[in-house]
Amino acid sequence: MVQNKDDRFYNEPILRRARKGLPIKELVIDAHGHLGAWMQFYIPQYDAASIVKVMDRCGVKAIAISGMLSIGPDYKAGNRAVAQAADAFPGRFIGYVTPNPNYPAKEVEHELDFWLTSHNWMRGIKLHPSYHEYPITGPRYQIAFEKAREYHVPILSHTWGQGDENSLCGPALFADIAEAYPDVTIILGHAGGLLPGYRTAIEVALDHPNLYLETCGSFQAMGLLEYLVENLGSERILFGSDCCFLAQTAEIGRVVFAKLTTEEKKNILGLNAAKLFNYPA
Amino acid sequence: MTLSFFDCNTSIGCLAVPQPGSFFTASDLIREMNYFGIDRTLVYHTLAREYSPSEGNARLMEELVGYERFVPCWVIMPHNTGEFPPPDELIRLMARQGVKAVRIFPSPACHNWKLGDWIAGSMFTALAEHCIPLFVSFDQISWEQVFALGKSYPNMPLIVTEVRYEEARNFYPMLEKIQNLHIDLSWTILHFGLEDAVGRFGPSRFLFGSRMPIFSAGPAISYLTYADIDDESKELIAGKNLHHLLDWNVDTMIADKPK
């Protein structure tokens, strides 16, 4: 029988386990997670224990999270909640410290310094220009990039290349930032959001080796992972779920069912993130 | 366990805005079903959505010839302009051609008609009389309209597709009050969402749908396979619920009605 191009991926070992609903055995690190409730919709369970429970079902070793409170009304309380989750489940949570650029610069700087020096598992910075209604290119965000450089931690930013959000955090805006901070790893959350955003995110990432693309989103575009790998390779793509916004159980399906090789999936699922977060592979 | 998937939400045909991995033909869809491990699918034609319902339905029937794993789903409209036959005639045509379900796209951006009885009442009455499932995408209809349709036509299975993950506050009370309402899970991917919804309403109200070729089927499959619900519930959601909904008695209906 003549094989078509999909046949060689059908029996890929990671996919074989996922088809049966068995936990993935390879290292899986979810680079985009959250902790807490959200005003706009019902989340049945949103505490750290529920996230660990679902991680165990999927075979996810660790998840990098930011606090919903930090993205919402109380950034300091959100950061505390993240640190508490990391304490309660050692090695399962990597904390993003989330600054809110609408608060005094000295206070924000102190918040970043405090968590990035005092807590072993706070290993990244999360920015959300859309909910904080502040452009990624604005001067109040500079402190975050400077602290990322100082403490050698990656930055995950929400990105969206469509509609009003494009002017706050469209992927094209990251070109100048990536050039200004070439030694800072910047993860473009949602890889730009939807198709126009994916295209721009790839273009910008091709020009700037310190940019990574992260995969989560409720719009589960057909062929997205294959498209990203074909254009950018698998070494700068990170699995993310947006859990506990979205279901990690679904988001992992984007990667494990993609028509990719085992090596490519291993990079995306965990090896790339392990390097960025200094997580033992 | 290995689940037998019967997908309630796929289409064939070209798209105005394809995704990077989108495909267009029946043979493409079969190839993807093989890859994802999907046994059968209910399928409509994109031309029926994005161009002309009647022409798209005709194309669907032409393109499905020779394939046994597809169940055709027609996109329909009220008959008032003559673009569609009167409801009884429409249903006879459906029965003769093995069409087991229908979809509507009534929003102003698509086919632009109202759901009121003075426009579509006879069509919905005919569907309800034969318990024919009606599929409608969440972007085509408001929850108030879902409520009104479900209440007015309790014998018509009503399946809302592409319900987004943020909508539980709206569809939970709807599932409580409208017993003929079902939810396609293609976009309902909330953390512990499936476990919570099945725990409250049982598994019979939810259907596996991939939304191929716009979405990948991977997330919809893993959302079910990794869910913390029992195997029997997974089997129902994966395919048995849809089998049950499509089991309206075509032969009897043809015999009963004048040609």
Interface residues (C-beta under 8 A of the other chain):
Chain A: N4 D6 F9 Y10 A18 R19 K20 G21 Q40 F41 Y42 I43 P44 Q45 Y46 S50 I51 K53 V54 R57 C58 L195 Y198 S218 F219 Q220 A221 M222 G223 L224 E226 Y227 C243 C244 F245 L246 A247 Q248 T249 A250 E251 I252 G253 R254 V256 F257 A258 K259
Chain B: M1 T2 V17 Q19 P20 G21 S22 F23 R31 E32 N34 Y35 F36 G37 R164 Y165 E166 E167 A168 R169 Y172 W187 I189 L190 H191 F192 G193 L194 E195 D196 R211 M212 P213 I214 F215 S216 A217 G218 P219 A220 I221 S222 Y223 T225 Y226 A227 D228
